[in-house]
Amino acid sequence: MDLELLVRNLTNPTLLFFCLGILAQVLKSDLEVPETSARFIALYLLFAIGFKGGQELVHNPLTPEIGYGIAFGLALATIIPLYTFFLLRTRLSVHDAGAIAAAYGSVSAVTFVTADSFLELQNIAYGGHMVAIMALMEAPAIIVGVILIGRYDTEASQKSDLGGIVRHSFTNGSVLMILGSLVIGIISDSEQAEGIKPFTNDIFKGFLAIFLLEMGIVTARRFAAFRRYGWFASLFALAMPLVNGSGVAWLSGFISQSAGDRLMFAVLAAGASYIAVPAAMRLAAPRSDPGLYIPMALGVTFPFNITLGLPLYMSIIRL
C-alpha cells in the first residue's frame, strides 16, 4: 500500500471527525448530532451526489463501457450475496445468513460519498454513471437474500412476498432520493442547474464531516453491543471488504481504464448496506438479528473501508 496515500487519507478532516465521534462515545461525552439533523444531512448528501451524477451523465454520451459497467455492477450485486450466504450457513441460521448476505451484496451510500471526497483530494474524476450503478445495485442483493431465505427456510410460514420486497427496496428513502436526484440532474437545464451548484458542491465536505461525526458516535454504540458475537463475526466483517474490494479493484481493469471508476467499483463491492437492507429485512426476515448484521456493516466494515480500504484499493488499481 502507498504509505503517503494512507497518511493523506487518515489526515482527511472528514475522516478525523469520524474518529472524534468514536472518541466522544468512548469518553461518554454528551456530544451528539440531533436525529432530525442527521437525517437531513444524509438526504442532502444523497441529493448532491445524485444530482451531480445526473449532470455529468447528460454531458457524456452513452458508451459501451457504461453498458459494461452497469452489467458488471448488477453481476456483483447478484454473485456476492450468493457466496456470502453459503459461507455463513456453516455458522449462522438461514435468516441471519440471508440478511448479512443481502447487506454485503448491497452497497453503502455513505462509503460511496466518502470515496467521492477521497478522489477529489487526489484530483481524480469518476463517471456520473457510477451513481446510477450504485442505485441499481441496491435491489438485486436484497432480492437474492430474500430468495435464499425462502429457499432454505423449512418453515413455510416465513415465506415473504417477493414483489412487496422489490417495491420496498426501490421506494426506500435513500434509494428513491439517489435515483430521483439522478433523473432530475439528467433532465434539468444546465444553465439553471448552475444556480444550485454552490449548494451541491461548495458546502458538500462540511456536511460530510458532520455526518461522519454522527456515524462515529453510532458506530461506537453499535460495536459495544456486537462484541458478544465473538471473533467469527468480526473477522468475517473484515475479510469481506478486503476480499471483495481488492478483487474488484483488479477485475474492474477489464471493464474500465478510469482509476476513479475502478475505485468506485471496488467501494461498491466492499461496502455493506446498513440503511436500505435493514429496512427491507425487517419485512422479509423478521427472525434475523439486526444486532448482528448492522454492527458488522457499520461497526467493522465501514470503518475499515474509509480508513484502510480506500488507499488499499487505489494502490491495487495503480499497480
C-alpha positions as semicolon CSV with decimal commas, in nm:
position;residue;x (nm);y (nm);z (nm)
1;M;0,000;0,000;0,000
2;D;0,117;0,354;-0,080
3;L;0,216;0,495;0,263
4;E;0,179;0,857;0,153
5;L;-0,171;0,786;0,022
6;L;-0,263;0,616;0,350
7;V;-0,136;0,911;0,557
8;R;-0,324;1,161;0,339
9;N;-0,644;0,962;0,384
10;L;-0,606;0,924;0,760
11;T;-0,548;1,300;0,797
12;N;-0,852;1,388;0,587
13;P;-1,062;1,629;0,804
14;T;-1,386;1,443;0,727
15;L;-1,234;1,114;0,846
16;L;-1,092;1,281;1,158
17;F;-1,445;1,391;1,250
18;F;-1,548;1,024;1,230
19;C;-1,271;0,943;1,480
20;L;-1,390;1,230;1,700
21;G;-1,736;1,073;1,711
22;I;-1,588;0,741;1,829
23;L;-1,375;0,922;2,089
24;A;-1,677;1,113;2,218
25;Q;-1,864;0,787;2,276
26;V;-1,563;0,622;2,442
27;L;-1,530;0,920;2,678
28;K;-1,907;0,906;2,743
29;S;-1,948;1,264;2,625
30;D;-2,293;1,414;2,567
31;L;-2,183;1,523;2,217
32;E;-2,444;1,420;1,962
33;V;-2,598;1,525;1,634
34;P;-2,978;1,558;1,662
35;E;-3,155;1,275;1,477
36;T;-3,356;1,511;1,257
37;S;-3,039;1,699;1,158
38;A;-2,854;1,374;1,080
39;R;-3,143;1,259;0,859
40;F;-3,146;1,592;0,676
41;I;-2,771;1,575;0,614
42;A;-2,798;1,216;0,488
43;L;-3,070;1,320;0,241
44;Y;-2,862;1,621;0,135
45;L;-2,554;1,405;0,064
46;L;-2,758;1,161;-0,146
47;F;-2,922;1,451;-0,328
48;A;-2,590;1,621;-0,405
49;I;-2,423;1,301;-0,531
50;G;-2,727;1,202;-0,741
51;F;-2,776;1,546;-0,894
52;K;-2,407;1,587;-0,983
53;G;-2,406;1,237;-1,132
54;G;-2,709;1,320;-1,347
55;Q;-2,546;1,640;-1,472
56;E;-2,230;1,451;-1,563
57;L;-2,428;1,183;-1,744
58;V;-2,603;1,444;-1,956
59;H;-2,267;1,579;-2,077
60;N;-2,126;1,236;-2,160
61;P;-2,259;1,011;-2,437
62;L;-2,376;0,657;-2,358
63;T;-2,086;0,428;-2,449
64;P;-2,033;0,051;-2,449
65;E;-1,809;0,098;-2,144
66;I;-2,101;0,242;-1,947
67;G;-2,318;-0,052;-2,053
68;Y;-2,049;-0,298;-1,946
69;G;-2,017;-0,111;-1,617
70;I;-2,389;-0,141;-1,542
71;A;-2,382;-0,513;-1,623
72;F;-2,070;-0,558;-1,406
73;G;-2,234;-0,380;-1,111
74;L;-2,552;-0,588;-1,135
75;A;-2,344;-0,907;-1,157
76;L;-2,157;-0,811;-0,840
77;A;-2,484;-0,740;-0,657
78;T;-2,607;-1,088;-0,752
79;I;-2,292;-1,300;-0,705
80;I;-2,160;-1,152;-0,376
81;P;-2,473;-1,237;-0,170
82;L;-2,474;-1,591;-0,313
83;Y;-2,132;-1,697;-0,189
84;T;-2,168;-1,487;0,127
85;F;-2,482;-1,678;0,221
86;F;-2,326;-2,023;0,176
87;L;-2,013;-1,924;0,369
88;L;-2,223;-1,801;0,660
89;R;-2,457;-2,101;0,664
90;T;-2,175;-2,304;0,822
91;R;-2,207;-2,090;1,137
92;L;-2,535;-1,897;1,136
93;S;-2,908;-1,951;1,090
94;V;-3,074;-1,917;0,749
95;H;-3,230;-1,583;0,844
96;D;-2,910;-1,427;0,977
97;A;-2,707;-1,561;0,684
98;G;-2,960;-1,423;0,435
99;A;-2,974;-1,079;0,597
100;I;-2,594;-1,049;0,613
101;A;-2,562;-1,172;0,254
102;A;-2,808;-0,903;0,139
103;A;-2,618;-0,637;0,334
104;Y;-2,280;-0,727;0,183
105;G;-2,418;-0,774;-0,166
106;S;-2,582;-0,433;-0,147
107;V;-2,397;-0,101;-0,125
108;S;-2,307;0,162;0,132
109;A;-2,406;0,506;0,005
110;V;-2,205;0,677;0,282
111;T;-1,888;0,487;0,184
112;F;-1,952;0,593;-0,175
113;V;-1,984;0,957;-0,065
114;T;-1,661;0,930;0,137
115;A;-1,485;0,782;-0,167
116;D;-1,608;1,081;-0,368
117;S;-1,426;1,309;-0,123
118;F;-1,116;1,084;-0,131
119;L;-1,097;1,102;-0,513
120;E;-1,140;1,480;-0,507
121;L;-0,834;1,507;-0,281
122;Q;-0,640;1,302;-0,537
123;N;-0,774;1,517;-0,825
124;I;-0,919;1,202;-0,985
125;A;-1,255;1,214;-1,163
126;Y;-1,510;0,936;-1,199
127;G;-1,803;0,896;-1,436
128;G;-2,151;1,013;-1,344
129;H;-2,284;0,672;-1,447
130;M;-2,128;0,526;-1,129
131;V;-2,405;0,696;-0,930
132;A;-2,665;0,512;-1,139
133;I;-2,478;0,185;-1,089
134;M;-2,474;0,242;-0,713
135;A;-2,852;0,294;-0,708
136;L;-2,918;-0,008;-0,930
137;M;-2,705;-0,239;-0,712
138;E;-2,924;-0,189;-0,405
139;A;-3,224;-0,402;-0,504
140;P;-3,069;-0,718;-0,661
141;A;-2,880;-0,809;-0,344
142;I;-3,195;-0,772;-0,134
143;I;-3,389;-0,990;-0,379
144;V;-3,119;-1,261;-0,375
145;G;-3,112;-1,257;0,005
146;V;-3,490;-1,296;0,025
147;I;-3,490;-1,579;-0,231
148;L;-3,217;-1,766;-0,040
149;I;-3,403;-1,732;0,289
150;G;-3,723;-1,857;0,125
151;R;-3,539;-2,147;-0,043
152;Y;-3,362;-2,276;0,268
153;D;-3,612;-2,186;0,540
154;T;-3,800;-2,503;0,634
155;E;-4,097;-2,312;0,782
156;A;-4,344;-2,222;0,507
157;S;-4,500;-1,952;0,724
158;Q;-4,184;-1,746;0,687
159;K;-4,214;-1,713;0,308
160;S;-4,214;-1,347;0,204
161;D;-4,394;-1,157;-0,068
162;L;-4,106;-1,105;-0,313
163;G;-4,296;-0,844;-0,512
164;G;-4,355;-0,639;-0,199
165;I;-3,988;-0,659;-0,102
166;V;-3,879;-0,545;-0,451
167;R;-4,118;-0,248;-0,435
168;H;-3,996;-0,164;-0,086
169;S;-3,631;-0,174;-0,193
170;F;-3,695;0,080;-0,469
171;T;-3,919;0,307;-0,259
172;N;-3,681;0,309;0,037
173;G;-3,599;0,673;0,115
174;S;-3,227;0,656;0,040
175;V;-3,273;0,466;-0,288
176;L;-3,557;0,693;-0,403
177;M;-3,356;1,007;-0,322
178;I;-3,047;0,896;-0,514
179;L;-3,248;0,773;-0,815
180;G;-3,476;1,077;-0,815
181;S;-3,186;1,321;-0,789
182;L;-3,005;1,139;-1,069
183;V;-3,308;1,169;-1,301
184;I;-3,361;1,536;-1,208
185;G;-2,993;1,605;-1,276
186;I;-3,031;1,448;-1,621
187;I;-3,343;1,643;-1,727
188;S;-3,255;1,977;-1,563
189;D;-3,147;2,269;-1,779
190;S;-2,769;2,305;-1,744
191;E;-2,774;2,683;-1,706
192;Q;-3,036;2,674;-1,435
193;A;-2,854;2,386;-1,262
194;E;-2,557;2,621;-1,218
195;G;-2,773;2,819;-0,976
196;I;-2,768;2,543;-0,715
197;K;-2,405;2,448;-0,773
198;P;-2,288;2,628;-0,453
199;F;-2,532;2,407;-0,259
200;T;-2,436;2,079;-0,425
201;N;-2,059;2,142;-0,440
202;D;-1,923;2,412;-0,211
203;I;-2,072;2,302;0,122
204;F;-2,062;1,929;0,049
205;K;-1,748;1,848;0,253
206;G;-1,869;2,041;0,557
207;F;-2,192;1,844;0,571
208;L;-1,999;1,521;0,511
209;A;-1,774;1,598;0,810
210;I;-2,074;1,650;1,043
211;F;-2,242;1,336;0,911
212;L;-1,928;1,126;0,970
213;L;-1,910;1,268;1,323
214;E;-2,258;1,125;1,381
215;M;-2,154;0,798;1,212
216;G;-1,861;0,770;1,453
217;I;-2,092;0,807;1,754
218;V;-2,336;0,547;1,617
219;T;-2,052;0,308;1,526
220;A;-1,911;0,312;1,879
221;R;-2,255;0,244;2,025
222;R;-2,329;-0,046;1,790
223;F;-1,989;-0,209;1,827
224;A;-2,022;-0,233;2,206
225;A;-2,335;-0,449;2,170
226;F;-2,178;-0,652;1,890
227;R;-1,886;-0,797;2,088
228;R;-2,098;-1,075;2,236
229;Y;-2,098;-1,249;1,894
230;G;-1,729;-1,330;1,926
231;W;-1,441;-1,339;1,680
232;F;-1,614;-1,502;1,382
233;A;-1,848;-1,212;1,302
234;S;-1,571;-0,953;1,344
235;L;-1,326;-1,147;1,131
236;F;-1,587;-1,203;0,860
237;A;-1,678;-0,831;0,858
238;L;-1,309;-0,750;0,799
239;A;-1,243;-1,025;0,544
240;M;-1,540;-0,940;0,319
241;P;-1,436;-0,585;0,225
242;L;-1,072;-0,692;0,195
243;V;-1,152;-0,977;-0,047
244;N;-1,436;-0,812;-0,238
245;G;-1,278;-0,468;-0,262
246;S;-0,930;-0,590;-0,358
247;G;-1,066;-0,844;-0,607
248;V;-1,293;-0,593;-0,780
249;A;-1,019;-0,327;-0,781
250;W;-0,825;-0,569;-1,001
251;L;-1,116;-0,716;-1,202
252;S;-1,255;-0,373;-1,289
253;G;-0,950;-0,317;-1,508
254;F;-1,123;-0,536;-1,767
255;I;-1,425;-0,302;-1,762
256;S;-1,272;0,045;-1,740
257;Q;-0,936;0,219;-1,758
258;S;-1,055;0,508;-1,539
259;A;-0,892;0,495;-1,194
260;G;-1,189;0,683;-1,045
261;D;-1,446;0,442;-1,187
262;R;-1,241;0,142;-1,075
263;L;-1,215;0,274;-0,719
264;M;-1,589;0,330;-0,708
265;F;-1,649;-0,028;-0,829
266;A;-1,418;-0,153;-0,552
267;V;-1,602;0,056;-0,292
268;L;-1,942;-0,065;-0,411
269;A;-1,826;-0,427;-0,385
270;A;-1,652;-0,378;-0,049
271;G;-1,930;-0,185;0,124
272;A;-2,225;-0,321;0,321
273;S;-2,566;-0,158;0,348
274;Y;-2,688;-0,056;0,694
275;I;-2,978;0,163;0,580
276;A;-3,181;0,007;0,297
277;V;-3,117;-0,360;0,379
278;P;-3,219;-0,343;0,748
279;A;-3,543;-0,171;0,643
280;A;-3,614;-0,446;0,389
281;M;-3,508;-0,732;0,620
282;R;-3,746;-0,608;0,886
283;L;-4,023;-0,719;0,649
284;A;-3,855;-1,012;0,475
285;A;-3,664;-1,175;0,762
286;P;-3,808;-1,064;1,096
287;R;-3,627;-1,352;1,269
288;S;-3,286;-1,222;1,165
289;D;-3,094;-1,027;1,429
290;P;-3,030;-0,658;1,344
291;G;-2,789;-0,657;1,639
292;L;-2,565;-0,880;1,427
293;Y;-2,574;-0,757;1,067
294;I;-2,600;-0,381;1,136
295;P;-2,290;-0,369;1,363
296;M;-2,099;-0,590;1,117
297;A;-2,168;-0,340;0,838
298;L;-2,146;-0,019;1,038
299;G;-1,908;-0,106;1,324
300;V;-1,642;-0,306;1,136
301;T;-1,674;-0,294;0,755
302;F;-1,750;0,079;0,724
303;P;-1,454;0,200;0,937
304;F;-1,218;-0,042;0,757
305;N;-1,324;0,085;0,415
306;I;-1,291;0,456;0,484
307;T;-0,958;0,427;0,671
308;L;-0,751;0,146;0,518
309;G;-0,972;0,024;0,233
310;L;-0,970;0,335;0,011
311;P;-0,590;0,369;-0,009
312;L;-0,550;-0,010;-0,041
313;Y;-0,790;-0,035;-0,337
314;M;-0,629;0,266;-0,506
315;S;-0,283;0,113;-0,463
316;I;-0,405;-0,208;-0,631
317;I;-0,553;-0,003;-0,917
318;R;-0,228;0,187;-0,966
319;L;-0,028;-0,134;-0,975
